[in-house]
């Protein structure tokens, strides 16, 4: 059997081409799950991938690392630790695939796991979700999604929301934390929404795009600053004379100059 996938063509536009490829079978070491893809987000990291910033990419590689879908099949070595994961259950796929047994995984820092560096679906080592199906190690399947979460809209949780949440959690963001978020694209907007839910105040969003700032306000930003129209440093200092408790840089190519100017001396 075959299925359609957007495969890497080469480091010049168009980067991808639609091809029929063999349907994968879950059977790799450690247990694999076959996922039927519902949606796959497009991340700025994909552009870096296509341009070779992460190293050479072989033609035929399937990108896409923000993945949601449904369990389609189980490999013979799957242990199913969720206790009842069944075919058809809605899931998301982690873009970091740790081994789950090293000291970093045991301490909750799976992103430091040595095995994860070579196992990132859609980025490094494993085909991704710009396809109808993919197989991933069992540990990468985050399941099942809560009732009420639309699986078709859940794919950004795997990267944009996960990245933002980890950063906010590591910075100790909570009720009353003053926060500046620079760059409100996918990760930045996720950070705005999460920070609002975590009780941060004020939440200041900085960008050069009015439409992105409008969305940031809709998602919970208390103040928005278009840095192409006004001086962000003076505006932020008007709001927070002592600087922000936390500054979250979410631009694809940050220079940190603005961050260092507006962060509090006691920042975490």
N, C-alpha and C positions, 0 to 999 in steps of 0.2 A: 504494500500500500504506500501511496505517496500523499503529500499534503503541500500546500503552498507556503512559501517563506520568502521574506525579503532578505536576500543574501548580499554580503559585501562584494562589490564588483571591483573596486580599486580606489586609490587615493585621489580621485578627481571626479567632479560631478558628471553624471549622477553617481552617487556612491553605491546605490543599491539597485538590485534587479530582482524581480519576482520570478521564482523558479519552483518547480516541483522537486521535492526532496523526499527521501525515504522516511516514513513515519518511524520515529525512534521507539525502541522497546526498553522499558525500565529493567535493568538487570546488572548495573554496575556494582562494584564492590561497596559494601556498607549500606546497601539498600537505596533504591531509586524509586521515585514516583513520577508517573506520566501525568502531566497537567494539560488540560485543554484550555487554551488561552482565551480569555474574555477580552482583555485590553492590555496594551503595553504603552506606557508613556514615552514621550520623547524628551530627553534630558540634554543639557548642554554638554555633558560628558560624552554623548554620542558624537558630537562634532569633533571633540578632541580625538576620539577613537578613529573616526574616519580619516582625519588628517595625519594619523600616525604618531600622535603625541604620547601614546602609551606603548609605543613599539610597533613593529610591523604586524599587520593583520592579514591573515591568509584569505585569498578569494574563496567565497563560499561560506565564510563565517556568518552566523546569524546574530545580529546585535539586538539590543533591547533589554534593559535591566530593571525597568519598573513594570512588574508583571502581576496580573491577577487572573484568576480562572477557576477551573473546577478540577477536582481529582478525577482522573480518567482510568488509571490502572496502577497497580502496585507491583514492584519487583519482588522476587522471591525472598530477599533478605530484609525487607522492610519490617521494622519492629512495631511501628504504629504506636508511639508512646502517648499519643493523644487519647488513646483508649476508645476507639470507636470511629475513627476517621473512615469515611465510606466514599465510594464512587459517587460523584456528583456534589460533594461538599465544596462550598466556595472557599478559596484560599488566596493568599498572596505569596509571592516567592521572594525570599531575601536575596539581595544582590551580593551579599557577603556570605560565603559558605565556609564556616569554621569546621574544625574536626570535632569539637564538643568535648574533648578529653584532655587538652593541654592545660597548663597552669593559667593561661590567660582566659580561656573559656571558663574554667572553674571559678575565676574571680569576677566573671561578668564582663570581661573586656574582650569579647569575641573579635572585635575589629583588629586586635593585635595578634591574633592567631596566625602562626606562620603558614598554615595550610590555606588560609583564606586569600593570601596574596596571589595564588595561582588558580583560584576557583571563584570567579565572579561571573555569573550568567550574563551573557550579552556584552561582556567587557573583556574578560581574560579566561581562557581555558575551557569555558562551557558555552554552548550555543544559548542564545537568549530568546526573547519572547516575541520578536517580530515574525511570528509564525503561528500556525494553527495549533501546534503542539510543541512541548518540550519536555525533556526528562531532566530532573535535578535530584541531587542527593536528598534523602528524606529530611535531614536536618535543616534544609533550606525552605521547607514548606511551613508557612505560618498559618495555622488553621485551628478550627474553622472560623470564618469571619462571623462577627456578631450579627444577629438578626437585625434587619433594617439597613444594613450597609449594602449598598448596590455594588455588586461585584464589578460592573462595568466602569464604575468611577473609583474603584479602590486601588488601582495600580500605583498612583503616586505615593501611597502609604509606604510602599516598599523602598522608596529612595528619598524623595523630597521631604516627606513628613518624618521619616525615620532619621534622616540626617539632621533636620532641624531640632527634633526632640532630643536627640543625643547631646547636641551642643547646648541646648537650654538646660538640660538636666545636669550636665557636667559643670555648668556655670552656676548652678544653685538657684536658678530662677524660681521665684515663688511669689506669694502675695506681697504686693508693695515693692517689688523689684523694679527699679527704673531701667528702661531698656531702650537702646537705639538699634535699629535694624537697617543696615546699609545695603541697598539692593533688594528690591521686592519682586524678584522673578519667582520661579517655582519654590525654591527653598526658602527665600525670604518671606513670601506670602504664607507658607506653611508655618514659619516661625511666628509670624504675627498672630495667626489663628490659635496656635498652641499656647503662646505666651498669654493671650487674652484668657484662655481657659484656665491657665495656671495662676491667674490673679495678678500678673505684672501690671505696674502703673507708674508713670505713664509709659506708653509704647509709641516711640517716635520712628516713623518710617521715612527713609531718605531714598530718593531715586531721581531720575531725570525724565521719567515718563509719567504724564498726568494720569493716563488710564490705569497704570499700575498702582499709582498712589490712591486713586479712587477705589480700586479693589482692596487695597490695604486698609483703608478706612472702613470699608464695608465689613472686613473680617476682624476688626477690633483695634486698629491703630487709633490712638487718641490724638495724635498730631502727625501731619504729613508735610514733608519739605521737598520741594523740587529744587535740587542743588544747581540746576542750570539757570534758575531764575532768581535765587536768593542765596546768601551766604549761609551754608548749613551750620558752620561753627557758631556764629553769633546767634543764630536762631535757636540752636540747641542750648547754648549757654543761657539764653533768656528763659528757657523752660526749666533747665537744670543747672543753676549757677555752679554747683559743685561737681558737675559731670554726671555721667550715667553709671549706675552700678555695673551694668553689663552692656557691651557693644558686640553685636552679632554681625560679622561681615559675611554677606551672602552674594557678593559680586563674583563673577567668574574669574576676574583677574584683579584682586584687591591690591591696593598699595599700602593700606593701613595708616596712611597719613591722617585722614579724617578721624579714624578710630582713636588714634593716640591723642588727638587734640580734645576729644569730647568725653573720654572715659574718666571716671573718678580716680583719685589717687588711692582710694581704698577699694577699688574694683576687685572683683573676684576673677 
